[in-house]
Amino acid sequence: MEPRSIVSSAALPVAAAALGSVATSTGMKSLWYRTLRKPSIQPPGPVFGVVWTTLYASIGAASLDAQSRMTPAEASRYRMKLGLNMALNAGWCWVFFRGQRLVPSIAVAGALAASSADLARTAGAASPRAGWALVPYTLWSGFATVLTAAIWRSNRGR
């Protein structure tokens, strides 16, 4: 396995988690966020930390597994997809929490959900186990899109 595969499998999810948490931690304390009407489907705050930590770990493990079974060219394409996915992942936090932009946040969340599904499909072609390991991430990204849209609907005009 290429060293780039090992590094990308660990570094990209860690970087996305770190960059996203910077925006999220300050954004959740903002008056803007605290005064948003939250839909009934929103989980309690502590759930997000547990879920995201678990998902980032599974993304890293699945990515390592998938890339170990790919040709160098396939692994290179996978790393590009993973990099884009992690940029969308962290980017949502910045658009939503820091930018306080609800409609663009829906678009970023939707792009993240589509990217996550493609990442799972690509990983699954090399390693079915890796593909299945990314299904919860894909589902959670889809849920994030629905939740973001529900927040927007509850707060139109903000």
C-alpha positions in Angstrom: 0.0 0.0 0.0 1.2 3.5 -0.8 2.2 5.8 2.1 -0.2 8.4 0.6 -3.1 6.0 1.1 -2.2 5.5 4.8 -1.7 9.3 5.4 -4.8 10.3 3.5 -7.0 7.7 5.3 -6.0 9.3 8.7 -5.1 12.9 7.9 -8.1 13.9 5.8 -10.8 12.8 8.3 -8.8 14.3 11.2 -8.4 17.6 9.3 -12.1 17.7 8.5 -13.0 17.0 12.1 -10.6 19.7 13.4 -11.6 22.4 10.9 -15.3 21.6 11.3 -15.1 21.7 15.1 -13.6 25.2 15.0 -16.6 26.5 13.2 -19.1 24.4 15.1 -17.8 25.0 18.7 -18.0 28.8 18.3 -21.1 28.7 16.1 -23.1 26.8 18.6 -22.5 29.5 21.2 -23.6 32.3 18.9 -26.8 34.2 19.6 -27.9 33.4 16.0 -27.7 29.6 16.5 -29.2 29.7 20.0 -32.2 31.6 18.8 -32.9 29.4 15.8 -36.1 27.3 16.0 -34.9 23.7 15.9 -37.2 21.0 14.4 -38.3 18.0 16.5 -36.0 15.7 14.4 -32.9 17.4 15.8 -31.0 15.1 18.1 -29.7 16.4 21.5 -26.4 18.2 21.2 -24.2 15.6 22.7 -25.3 13.0 20.1 -23.5 14.9 17.4 -20.0 14.5 19.0 -20.5 10.8 19.5 -21.8 10.2 16.0 -19.2 12.3 14.3 -16.3 10.8 16.2 -17.5 7.3 15.3 -18.1 8.3 11.7 -14.7 9.9 11.2 -13.0 6.7 12.6 -15.0 4.5 10.2 -14.2 6.8 7.3 -10.5 6.4 8.1 -10.7 2.6 8.5 -12.8 2.0 5.5 -10.6 4.3 3.3 -7.5 2.4 4.4 -9.2 -0.9 3.7 -10.5 0.2 0.3 -7.2 1.8 -0.9 -5.3 -1.3 0.1 -7.2 -3.3 -2.5 -7.0 -0.7 -5.3 -4.5 -0.1 -8.0 -2.3 3.0 -7.5 -4.5 4.9 -10.1 -7.7 3.8 -8.4 -6.3 4.8 -5.0 -5.3 8.2 -6.4 -8.8 8.8 -7.7 -10.3 7.6 -4.4 -8.0 10.1 -2.4 -9.3 12.9 -4.6 -12.9 11.9 -3.8 -12.1 11.6 -0.1 -10.4 15.0 -0.1 -13.5 16.6 -1.8 -15.8 14.8 0.6 -13.9 16.0 3.7 -13.8 19.5 2.3 -17.6 19.5 1.9 -17.8 17.9 5.4 -15.9 20.7 7.1 -17.3 23.3 4.7 -20.8 22.7 5.8 -19.8 23.7 9.4 -18.3 27.0 8.1 -21.3 27.8 5.8 -23.9 27.0 8.5 -22.3 28.0 11.8 -19.8 30.8 10.7 -21.6 32.0 7.6 -25.1 31.6 9.1 -26.3 30.9 5.6 -29.2 28.4 5.7 -30.0 27.9 2.0 -26.3 27.5 1.0 -25.9 25.1 3.9 -28.7 22.9 2.4 -26.8 22.8 -0.9 -23.5 21.9 0.8 -25.2 19.2 2.8 -26.8 17.8 -0.3 -23.5 17.8 -2.1 -21.9 16.1 0.9 -24.6 13.4 0.9 -24.1 12.7 -2.8 -20.3 12.7 -2.4 -20.6 10.3 0.6 -22.8 7.9 -1.4 -20.2 8.0 -4.2 -17.4 7.4 -1.7 -19.2 4.4 -0.3 -19.8 3.0 -3.9 -16.2 3.5 -4.9 -14.9 2.0 -1.7 -17.3 -0.9 -2.0 -16.1 -1.7 -5.5 -12.7 -2.5 -4.1 -13.8 -3.9 -0.7 -17.5 -4.6 0.0 -16.7 -4.4 3.8 -15.3 -0.8 3.3 -18.3 0.2 1.2 -20.7 -1.1 3.9 -18.7 0.7 6.6 -19.4 4.0 4.8 -23.1 3.4 4.6 -23.8 5.0 8.1 -21.8 8.1 7.0 -23.9 8.3 3.8 -27.1 8.0 5.8 -26.0 10.5 8.4 -25.1 13.0 5.6 -28.5 12.5 4.1 -30.1 13.1 7.5 -28.0 16.3 7.8 -29.4 17.5 4.6 -33.0 16.9 5.8 -32.2 18.5 9.1 -30.6 21.6 7.6 -33.7 22.0 5.3 -36.0 21.6 8.3 -34.1 24.3 10.2 -34.4 26.6 7.2 -38.2 25.9 6.9 -38.6 26.7 10.6 -36.6 30.0 10.3 -37.5 31.5 6.9 -36.6 35.1 6.7 -33.5 34.9 8.9 
